[in-house]
Amino acid sequence: MKRAFYIGRFQPYHKGHHAIIDMISKEVDEIIIGIGSAQLSHTLNDPFTAGERVMMITRSLCNLNIMYYVIPIEDINRHALWVSHIKSMVPPFNTVYSNNPLVIRLFEEEGIEVKTFPLLNREEYMGKKIRERILNDEKWDDLVPKAVFEVIEEIKGKDRLKRIKMSDRHMSF
C-alpha cells in the first residue's frame, strides 16, 4: 500500500492544489491531505476555518477515484517536533509531496521520502491572489473548483473577507 501525505493551508483550495492531488493520485493508493494551520481563521491571510476547508476539499474531490483522508492539523510552532506531530495525527504514510523547502527538510531529516512536483500557473493559482480578487470584486471563480466557489458562497466568504479587511485596516496581505 502506497500512501502519500500532502499538506497545505488551502486558503482557499484552488485548481493548482487540485491538479497536484490529481498527479499524486496516479502514483499512490491513498492520499492524506493535511490542512495546515487548522487553528487559524477569520484573518486576511487565513479567512476560512478548518471545517470550511474540509468542505471545500471533500466536495472538490468527490469524483476522485482514490481513497483520501482530509485531516486538520494545528500548528505547534516547534519545527524539531513537527514531523512527529504530523505522524501522530494522520494514518501512516510512505511519501510526502511538497515544494516547501522547510517541509522538505523536516521530513527528509526524519528519513521520509519527499517528492516535489511542478507548480502550475503559479501566478494565478495562489491563495493570496485569489483572496485579493475576492476582496476587489474581480473574477476569481475560474481559479477554484466549482465546489469551492459554492462553499465560499454558502458561508458568505466574500462578506467575511470584506468585514475582516474593514476591521484590520492596518494589516495587509
TORPA-4810 file (N, C-alpha, C, O; in nm, 3 decimals):
<nodes>
NODE_1_0.085_-0.119_0.000_0.000_0.000_0.000_0.089_0.124_0.000_0.172_0.142_0.089_M
NODE_2_0.070_0.209_-0.100_0.143_0.336_-0.105_0.047_0.447_-0.063_-0.057_0.469_-0.126_K
NODE_3_0.084_0.515_0.045_0.001_0.623_0.096_0.087_0.749_0.103_0.197_0.746_0.157_R
NODE_4_0.036_0.858_0.048_0.109_0.984_0.042_0.048_1.086_0.136_-0.070_1.081_0.168_A
NODE_5_0.133_1.179_0.179_0.090_1.291_0.262_0.117_1.420_0.186_0.226_1.441_0.134_F
NODE_6_0.016_1.507_0.181_0.027_1.637_0.115_-0.036_1.741_0.206_-0.152_1.725_0.246_Y
NODE_7_0.038_1.846_0.240_-0.014_1.947_0.333_-0.017_2.084_0.268_0.069_2.117_0.187_I
NODE_8_-0.117_2.162_0.305_-0.129_2.299_0.261_-0.224_2.372_0.353_-0.292_2.311_0.435_G
NODE_9_-0.227_2.504_0.340_-0.324_2.582_0.419_-0.459_2.584_0.348_-0.563_2.589_0.414_R
NODE_10_-0.458_2.580_0.216_-0.581_2.576_0.137_-0.674_2.692_0.172_-0.789_2.672_0.210_F
NODE_11_-0.621_2.814_0.158_-0.694_2.937_0.192_-0.718_3.022_0.069_-0.661_3.131_0.062_Q
NODE_12_-0.798_2.982_-0.028_-0.878_2.860_-0.036_-0.809_2.751_-0.117_-0.703_2.772_-0.177_P
NODE_13_-0.871_2.634_-0.118_-0.832_2.524_-0.206_-0.857_2.571_-0.349_-0.965_2.620_-0.380_Y
NODE_14_-0.756_2.556_-0.437_-0.771_2.607_-0.574_-0.730_2.502_-0.677_-0.693_2.390_-0.643_H
NODE_15_-0.739_2.541_-0.804_-0.714_2.445_-0.912_-0.569_2.398_-0.916_-0.542_2.289_-0.967_K
NODE_16_-0.476_2.476_-0.865_-0.338_2.430_-0.855_-0.327_2.314_-0.758_-0.264_2.213_-0.789_G
NODE_17_-0.389_2.327_-0.640_-0.394_2.216_-0.543_-0.461_2.094_-0.606_-0.415_1.981_-0.592_H
NODE_18_-0.570_2.121_-0.677_-0.649_2.012_-0.736_-0.564_1.933_-0.837_-0.569_1.810_-0.840_H
NODE_19_-0.488_2.004_-0.919_-0.403_1.938_-1.018_-0.294_1.855_-0.951_-0.262_1.746_-0.997_A
NODE_20_-0.238_1.906_-0.842_-0.135_1.832_-0.769_-0.192_1.704_-0.711_-0.131_1.598_-0.721_I
NODE_21_-0.310_1.713_-0.650_-0.372_1.593_-0.594_-0.403_1.493_-0.704_-0.389_1.373_-0.685_I
NODE_22_-0.445_1.542_-0.819_-0.469_1.452_-0.932_-0.339_1.381_-0.973_-0.340_1.261_-1.000_D
NODE_23_-0.228_1.455_-0.977_-0.098_1.395_-1.011_-0.059_1.290_-0.907_-0.016_1.179_-0.942_M
NODE_24_-0.073_1.325_-0.780_-0.037_1.232_-0.672_-0.121_1.105_-0.682_-0.070_0.995_-0.661_I
NODE_25_-0.249_1.120_-0.714_-0.340_1.005_-0.718_-0.299_0.901_-0.822_-0.340_0.785_-0.813_S
NODE_26_-0.220_0.941_-0.919_-0.174_0.847_-1.022_-0.052_0.765_-0.976_-0.013_0.669_-1.041_K
NODE_27_0.007_0.805_-0.861_0.128_0.740_-0.812_0.108_0.656_-0.686_0.193_0.574_-0.652_E
NODE_28_-0.004_0.677_-0.616_-0.024_0.611_-0.487_-0.163_0.548_-0.478_-0.248_0.569_-0.565_V
NODE_29_-0.184_0.472_-0.372_-0.314_0.408_-0.348_-0.408_0.495_-0.265_-0.529_0.490_-0.282_D
NODE_30_-0.350_0.575_-0.175_-0.429_0.663_-0.088_-0.354_0.793_-0.067_-0.231_0.798_-0.073_E
NODE_31_-0.431_0.900_-0.040_-0.373_1.032_-0.015_-0.426_1.086_0.117_-0.546_1.084_0.143_I
NODE_32_-0.334_1.135_0.198_-0.371_1.207_0.320_-0.349_1.355_0.289_-0.239_1.396_0.253_I
NODE_33_-0.453_1.434_0.304_-0.446_1.577_0.279_-0.451_1.646_0.414_-0.554_1.646_0.482_I
NODE_34_-0.340_1.706_0.452_-0.333_1.775_0.580_-0.367_1.922_0.563_-0.307_1.991_0.480_G
NODE_35_-0.463_1.969_0.640_-0.498_2.110_0.638_-0.413_2.179_0.744_-0.443_2.172_0.864_I
NODE_36_-0.308_2.245_0.698_-0.215_2.310_0.789_-0.272_2.436_0.850_-0.366_2.496_0.797_G
NODE_37_-0.215_2.476_0.962_-0.260_2.594_1.036_-0.411_2.588_1.060_-0.482_2.687_1.042_S
NODE_38_-0.457_2.470_1.101_-0.601_2.446_1.116_-0.665_2.535_1.222_-0.786_2.559_1.219_A
NODE_39_-0.586_2.585_1.316_-0.641_2.668_1.423_-0.670_2.811_1.377_-0.737_2.886_1.448_Q
NODE_40_-0.619_2.849_1.260_-0.634_2.987_1.214_-0.759_3.006_1.129_-0.794_2.920_1.049_L
NODE_41_-0.824_3.119_1.148_-0.938_3.158_1.064_-0.970_3.305_1.091_-0.919_3.365_1.185_S
NODE_42_-1.053_3.360_1.006_-1.106_3.494_1.024_-0.998_3.603_1.024_-1.011_3.704_1.093_H
NODE_43_-0.891_3.581_0.946_-0.791_3.684_0.921_-0.777_3.698_0.770_-0.825_3.613_0.695_T
NODE_44_-0.711_3.803_0.725_-0.694_3.822_0.580_-0.613_3.710_0.518_-0.641_3.667_0.406_L
NODE_45_-0.511_3.662_0.589_-0.428_3.553_0.535_-0.492_3.416_0.551_-0.464_3.325_0.473_N
NODE_46_-0.575_3.401_0.650_-0.639_3.272_0.680_-0.786_3.294_0.713_-0.827_3.284_0.829_D
NODE_47_-0.866_3.325_0.612_-1.006_3.362_0.640_-1.099_3.245_0.670_-1.202_3.263_0.734_P
NODE_48_-1.064_3.125_0.624_-1.157_3.012_0.633_-1.120_2.918_0.747_-1.002_2.896_0.776_F
NODE_49_-1.222_2.863_0.812_-1.199_2.770_0.922_-1.152_2.636_0.867_-1.165_2.608_0.748_T
NODE_50_-1.099_2.553_0.955_-1.058_2.418_0.915_-1.178_2.341_0.859_-1.165_2.272_0.758_A
NODE_51_-1.292_2.353_0.924_-1.411_2.282_0.878_-1.456_2.327_0.740_-1.498_2.245_0.658_G
NODE_52_-1.446_2.457_0.714_-1.481_2.508_0.581_-1.384_2.457_0.475_-1.424_2.426_0.363_E
NODE_53_-1.256_2.449_0.511_-1.157_2.397_0.417_-1.178_2.248_0.392_-1.158_2.200_0.281_R
NODE_54_-1.219_2.175_0.496_-1.255_2.033_0.477_-1.369_2.023_0.376_-1.365_1.939_0.286_V
NODE_55_-1.470_2.108_0.390_-1.582_2.107_0.295_-1.534_2.135_0.154_-1.574_2.066_0.060_M
NODE_56_-1.451_2.236_0.137_-1.401_2.273_0.004_-1.331_2.155_-0.062_-1.358_2.121_-0.177_M
NODE_57_-1.241_2.093_0.013_-1.162_1.983_-0.043_-1.247_1.860_-0.067_-1.241_1.801_-0.174_I
NODE_58_-1.325_1.821_0.031_-1.406_1.699_0.019_-1.504_1.710_-0.097_-1.518_1.616_-0.175_T
NODE_59_-1.571_1.821_-0.108_-1.666_1.838_-0.219_-1.595_1.843_-0.353_-1.650_1.797_-0.453_R
NODE_60_-1.475_1.899_-0.357_-1.400_1.907_-0.483_-1.349_1.771_-0.528_-1.332_1.747_-0.648_S
NODE_61_-1.324_1.682_-0.432_-1.265_1.552_-0.465_-1.368_1.440_-0.475_-1.331_1.323_-0.480_L
NODE_62_-1.496_1.474_-0.476_-1.599_1.370_-0.474_-1.588_1.273_-0.591_-1.634_1.159_-0.581_C
NODE_63_-1.529_1.314_-0.702_-1.514_1.225_-0.818_-1.375_1.164_-0.828_-1.346_1.092_-0.924_N
NODE_64_-1.289_1.190_-0.731_-1.154_1.134_-0.734_-1.163_0.984_-0.709_-1.226_0.939_-0.613_L
NODE_65_-1.101_0.909_-0.795_-1.111_0.762_-0.788_-0.998_0.703_-0.704_-0.925_0.616_-0.750_N
NODE_66_-0.985_0.753_-0.581_-0.882_0.705_-0.490_-0.929_0.736_-0.347_-1.002_0.832_-0.324_I
NODE_67_-0.887_0.654_-0.255_-0.919_0.678_-0.113_-0.837_0.797_-0.065_-0.717_0.806_-0.091_M
NODE_68_-0.904_0.890_0.006_-0.832_1.005_0.061_-0.887_1.039_0.198_-1.002_1.008_0.231_Y
NODE_69_-0.803_1.104_0.276_-0.837_1.150_0.410_-0.805_1.299_0.416_-0.699_1.341_0.371_Y
NODE_70_-0.895_1.378_0.470_-0.871_1.521_0.488_-0.867_1.546_0.638_-0.967_1.530_0.708_V
NODE_71_-0.749_1.587_0.687_-0.728_1.595_0.832_-0.673_1.733_0.871_-0.565_1.771_0.827_I
NODE_72_-0.747_1.808_0.952_-0.695_1.936_1.002_-0.578_1.913_1.098_-0.581_1.823_1.182_P
NODE_73_-0.475_1.996_1.083_-0.355_1.985_1.167_-0.320_2.124_1.219_-0.288_2.214_1.142_I
NODE_74_-0.325_2.139_1.351_-0.290_2.266_1.412_-0.139_2.283_1.418_-0.064_2.186_1.426_E
NODE_75_-0.096_2.408_1.413_0.047_2.439_1.426_0.091_2.412_1.570_0.016_2.432_1.665_D
NODE_76_0.215_2.367_1.582_0.272_2.352_1.717_0.389_2.448_1.739_0.437_2.464_1.851_I
NODE_77_0.436_2.512_1.630_0.542_2.613_1.638_0.673_2.560_1.699_0.745_2.633_1.767_N
NODE_78_0.701_2.433_1.673_0.830_2.373_1.714_0.874_2.282_1.601_0.833_2.166_1.594_R
NODE_79_0.958_2.334_1.514_0.999_2.259_1.394_1.060_2.124_1.427_1.037_2.028_1.353_H
NODE_80_1.135_2.115_1.533_1.201_1.988_1.568_1.101_1.878_1.601_1.133_1.760_1.590_A
NODE_81_0.980_1.916_1.641_0.878_1.818_1.677_0.766_1.805_1.574_0.677_1.722_1.589_L
NODE_82_0.770_1.886_1.471_0.659_1.896_1.378_0.628_1.765_1.306_0.512_1.726_1.298_W
NODE_83_0.729_1.695_1.255_0.704_1.570_1.184_0.641_1.467_1.278_0.549_1.395_1.238_V
NODE_84_0.689_1.459_1.400_0.628_1.368_1.498_0.483_1.405_1.524_0.397_1.318_1.537_S
NODE_85_0.455_1.532_1.531_0.318_1.581_1.548_0.230_1.535_1.431_0.121_1.483_1.451_H
NODE_86_0.280_1.556_1.310_0.205_1.513_1.190_0.178_1.363_1.198_0.065_1.318_1.180_I
NODE_87_0.283_1.286_1.226_0.269_1.140_1.229_0.170_1.094_1.335_0.108_0.989_1.321_K
NODE_88_0.155_1.171_1.442_0.060_1.134_1.547_-0.084_1.168_1.509_-0.178_1.120_1.573_S
NODE_89_-0.102_1.251_1.407_-0.235_1.300_1.371_-0.297_1.231_1.249_-0.418_1.239_1.228_M
NODE_90_-0.215_1.162_1.170_-0.264_1.108_1.043_-0.231_0.959_1.031_-0.148_0.908_1.106_V
NODE_91_-0.297_0.890_0.937_-0.259_0.750_0.912_-0.113_0.741_0.866_-0.057_0.840_0.819_P
NODE_92_-0.051_0.624_0.880_0.088_0.608_0.833_0.098_0.638_0.683_0.005_0.613_0.607_P
NODE_93_0.213_0.692_0.642_0.235_0.725_0.501_0.378_0.692_0.462_0.467_0.683_0.547_F
NODE_94_0.399_0.673_0.331_0.530_0.636_0.279_0.606_0.754_0.220_0.729_0.760_0.225_N
NODE_95_0.530_0.848_0.164_0.589_0.956_0.087_0.519_1.087_0.119_0.399_1.091_0.143_T
NODE_96_0.597_1.195_0.118_0.543_1.329_0.134_0.561_1.401_0.000_0.665_1.388_-0.065_V
NODE_97_0.460_1.476_-0.039_0.468_1.559_-0.159_0.466_1.705_-0.114_0.372_1.749_-0.049_Y
NODE_98_0.571_1.778_-0.151_0.578_1.919_-0.113_0.685_1.989_-0.196_0.780_1.927_-0.242_S
NODE_99_0.667_2.120_-0.214_0.770_2.205_-0.271_0.821_2.305_-0.168_0.908_2.386_-0.199_N
NODE_100_0.769_2.299_-0.048_0.809_2.391_0.058_0.944_2.347_0.114_0.956_2.236_0.166_N
NODE_101_1.047_2.433_0.104_1.181_2.393_0.148_1.188_2.347_0.294_1.259_2.252_0.325_P
NODE_102_1.115_2.413_0.383_1.118_2.372_0.523_1.051_2.236_0.542_1.104_2.150_0.612_L
NODE_103_0.936_2.216_0.480_0.867_2.087_0.488_0.957_1.975_0.435_0.968_1.870_0.497_V
NODE_104_1.020_1.999_0.321_1.110_1.900_0.262_1.221_1.865_0.360_1.248_1.748_0.386_I
NODE_105_1.286_1.967_0.415_1.398_1.944_0.507_1.354_1.866_0.632_1.421_1.772_0.673_R
NODE_106_1.242_1.907_0.691_1.198_1.842_0.815_1.166_1.694_0.792_1.202_1.611_0.875_L
NODE_107_1.098_1.661_0.683_1.066_1.520_0.657_1.190_1.441_0.616_1.206_1.327_0.658_F
NODE_108_1.277_1.501_0.535_1.400_1.430_0.496_1.488_1.402_0.617_1.552_1.297_0.624_E
NODE_109_1.494_1.495_0.713_1.573_1.473_0.835_1.521_1.354_0.914_1.595_1.291_0.989_E
NODE_110_1.393_1.322_0.896_1.333_1.207_0.964_1.337_1.081_0.877_1.280_0.978_0.912_E
NODE_111_1.406_1.090_0.762_1.424_0.974_0.675_1.301_0.939_0.591_1.288_0.825_0.545_G
NODE_112_1.213_1.034_0.572_1.092_1.010_0.493_1.112_1.064_0.352_1.160_1.176_0.333_I
NODE_113_1.075_0.983_0.253_1.088_1.023_0.113_0.999_1.143_0.084_0.882_1.145_0.122_E
NODE_114_1.056_1.243_0.016_0.981_1.361_-0.024_0.993_1.376_-0.175_1.102_1.369_-0.231_V
NODE_115_0.878_1.397_-0.239_0.876_1.422_-0.383_0.822_1.562_-0.408_0.732_1.609_-0.339_K
NODE_116_0.881_1.627_-0.506_0.833_1.759_-0.546_0.752_1.744_-0.675_0.749_1.637_-0.735_T
NODE_117_0.688_1.851_-0.714_0.603_1.849_-0.832_0.611_1.985_-0.898_0.648_2.084_-0.834_F
NODE_118_0.575_1.992_-1.026_0.577_2.122_-1.092_0.463_2.210_-1.041_0.351_2.163_-1.021_P
NODE_119_0.493_2.337_-1.021_0.388_2.431_-0.984_0.318_2.477_-1.112_0.384_2.518_-1.208_L
NODE_120_0.188_2.469_-1.112_0.110_2.501_-1.230_0.054_2.642_-1.222_-0.016_2.677_-1.127_L
NODE_121_0.085_2.723_-1.323_0.029_2.858_-1.333_0.034_2.930_-1.199_-0.067_2.983_-1.151_N
NODE_122_0.151_2.933_-1.139_0.170_2.987_-1.003_0.126_3.133_-0.991_0.086_3.176_-0.883_R
NODE_123_0.134_3.210_-1.100_0.093_3.350_-1.093_-0.057_3.363_-1.065_-0.100_3.459_-1.000_E
NODE_124_-0.135_3.267_-1.112_-0.279_3.270_-1.093_-0.324_3.188_-0.973_-0.409_3.232_-0.895_E
NODE_125_-0.265_3.069_-0.957_-0.310_2.977_-0.853_-0.234_3.001_-0.724_-0.148_2.922_-0.685_Y
NODE_126_-0.267_3.110_-0.659_-0.210_3.145_-0.529_-0.325_3.192_-0.441_-0.403_3.278_-0.480_M
NODE_127_-0.334_3.134_-0.321_-0.441_3.173_-0.231_-0.446_3.323_-0.207_-0.554_3.382_-0.204_G
NODE_128_-0.329_3.385_-0.190_-0.323_3.529_-0.165_-0.388_3.607_-0.278_-0.467_3.699_-0.254_K
NODE_129_-0.356_3.570_-0.401_-0.412_3.642_-0.516_-0.561_3.616_-0.530_-0.637_3.706_-0.568_K
NODE_130_-0.604_3.496_-0.500_-0.747_3.466_-0.506_-0.822_3.546_-0.400_-0.928_3.602_-0.428_I
NODE_131_-0.768_3.553_-0.279_-0.832_3.632_-0.173_-0.837_3.780_-0.212_-0.937_3.847_-0.188_R
NODE_132_-0.729_3.830_-0.273_-0.727_3.970_-0.319_-0.834_3.992_-0.425_-0.902_4.095_-0.424_E
NODE_133_-0.849_3.898_-0.517_-0.951_3.911_-0.622_-1.091_3.912_-0.562_-1.177_3.990_-0.603_R
NODE_134_-1.114_3.827_-0.465_-1.245_3.823_-0.399_-1.272_3.960_-0.334_-1.380_4.016_-0.350_I
NODE_135_-1.173_4.012_-0.262_-1.188_4.141_-0.194_-1.211_4.256_-0.291_-1.286_4.350_-0.261_L
NODE_136_-1.148_4.249_-0.408_-1.156_4.358_-0.505_-1.268_4.340_-0.607_-1.274_4.410_-0.708_N
NODE_137_-1.356_4.244_-0.581_-1.469_4.216_-0.671_-1.423_4.186_-0.813_-1.488_4.224_-0.910_D
NODE_138_-1.309_4.117_-0.825_-1.258_4.074_-0.955_-1.297_3.929_-0.978_-1.335_3.859_-0.884_E
NODE_139_-1.287_3.884_-1.101_-1.321_3.746_-1.135_-1.222_3.650_-1.068_-1.101_3.668_-1.080_K
NODE_140_-1.273_3.550_-0.998_-1.188_3.454_-0.928_-1.242_3.313_-0.936_-1.169_3.217_-0.911_W
NODE_141_-1.369_3.298_-0.971_-1.433_3.167_-0.967_-1.370_3.066_-1.062_-1.385_2.946_-1.042_D
NODE_142_-1.300_3.113_-1.167_-1.234_3.022_-1.261_-1.102_2.968_-1.206_-1.039_2.883_-1.271_D
NODE_143_-1.059_3.014_-1.090_-0.932_2.970_-1.030_-0.951_2.861_-0.926_-0.853_2.804_-0.876_L
NODE_144_-1.076_2.831_-0.893_-1.106_2.730_-0.792_-1.204_2.629_-0.852_-1.280_2.663_-0.943_V
NODE_145_-1.204_2.506_-0.801_-1.308_2.412_-0.843_-1.446_2.470_-0.812_-1.463_2.548_-0.718_P
NODE_146_-1.544_2.431_-0.891_-1.681_2.480_-0.873_-1.730_2.459_-0.730_-1.797_2.546_-0.673_K
NODE_147_-1.696_2.346_-0.671_-1.740_2.316_-0.534_-1.685_2.417_-0.435_-1.753_2.451_-0.338_A
NODE_148_-1.564_2.466_-0.456_-1.504_2.566_-0.366_-1.580_2.697_-0.378_-1.611_2.761_-0.278_V
NODE_149_-1.608_2.738_-0.501_-1.686_2.860_-0.521_-1.819_2.849_-0.447_-1.862_2.943_-0.381_F
NODE_150_-1.883_2.733_-0.458_-2.013_2.712_-0.393_-2.001_2.717_-0.240_-2.088_2.773_-0.173_E
NODE_151_-1.894_2.660_-0.185_-1.874_2.665_-0.039_-1.852_2.810_0.006_-1.911_2.854_0.104_V
NODE_152_-1.769_2.882_-0.066_-1.741_3.022_-0.028_-1.869_3.105_-0.036_-1.892_3.192_0.048_I
NODE_153_-1.951_3.080_-0.137_-2.080_3.147_-0.145_-2.169_3.108_-0.027_-2.232_3.193_0.036_E
NODE_154_-2.174_2.978_0.002_-2.260_2.926_0.110_-2.225_2.988_0.246_-2.314_3.020_0.324_E
NODE_155_-2.097_3.005_0.273_-2.054_3.057_0.403_-2.040_3.209_0.403_-1.999_3.269_0.502_I
NODE_156_-2.076_3.270_0.290_-2.065_3.416_0.275_-1.920_3.461_0.297_-1.892_3.557_0.369_K
NODE_157_-1.830_3.389_0.232_-1.687_3.415_0.247_-1.644_3.551_0.197_-1.555_3.613_0.255_G
NODE_158_-1.707_3.599_0.091_-1.673_3.732_0.039_-1.707_3.838_0.144_-1.626_3.928_0.169_K
NODE_159_-1.825_3.829_0.204_-1.863_3.924_0.310_-1.766_3.916_0.428_-1.729_4.019_0.485_D
NODE_160_-1.726_3.794_0.464_-1.632_3.778_0.575_-1.501_3.850_0.546_-1.451_3.926_0.629_R
NODE_161_-1.446_3.826_0.427_-1.319_3.891_0.390_-1.332_4.043_0.396_-1.243_4.112_0.446_L
NODE_162_-1.442_4.095_0.345_-1.460_4.241_0.343_-1.471_4.296_0.486_-1.418_4.403_0.515_K
NODE_163_-1.540_4.224_0.573_-1.552_4.270_0.713_-1.418_4.262_0.785_-1.383_4.351_0.863_R
NODE_164_-1.343_4.156_0.758_-1.210_4.143_0.819_-1.122_4.259_0.774_-1.052_4.320_0.855_I
NODE_165_-1.126_4.288_0.645_-1.044_4.398_0.592_-1.085_4.531_0.658_-0.999_4.613_0.689_K
NODE_166_-1.213_4.551_0.678_-1.259_4.675_0.743_-1.209_4.684_0.887_-1.174_4.793_0.934_M
NODE_167_-1.206_4.572_0.957_-1.166_4.575_1.098_-1.014_4.569_1.115_-0.962_4.601_1.221_S
NODE_168_-0.944_4.528_1.010_-0.797_4.517_1.016_-0.732_4.609_0.914_-0.641_4.567_0.841_D
NODE_169_-0.775_4.732_0.907_-0.723_4.827_0.806_-0.572_4.842_0.812_-0.509_4.869_0.709_R
NODE_170_-0.514_4.826_0.928_-0.370_4.843_0.945_-0.292_4.722_0.892_-0.170_4.728_0.877_H
NODE_171_-0.364_4.613_0.864_-0.296_4.489_0.818_-0.298_4.483_0.666_-0.382_4.546_0.601_M
NODE_172_-0.206_4.408_0.612_-0.207_4.382_0.468_-0.172_4.235_0.448_-0.134_4.165_0.541_S
NODE_173_-0.185_4.191_0.325_-0.156_4.051_0.292_-0.013_4.020_0.315_0.030_3.907_0.293_F
</nodes>
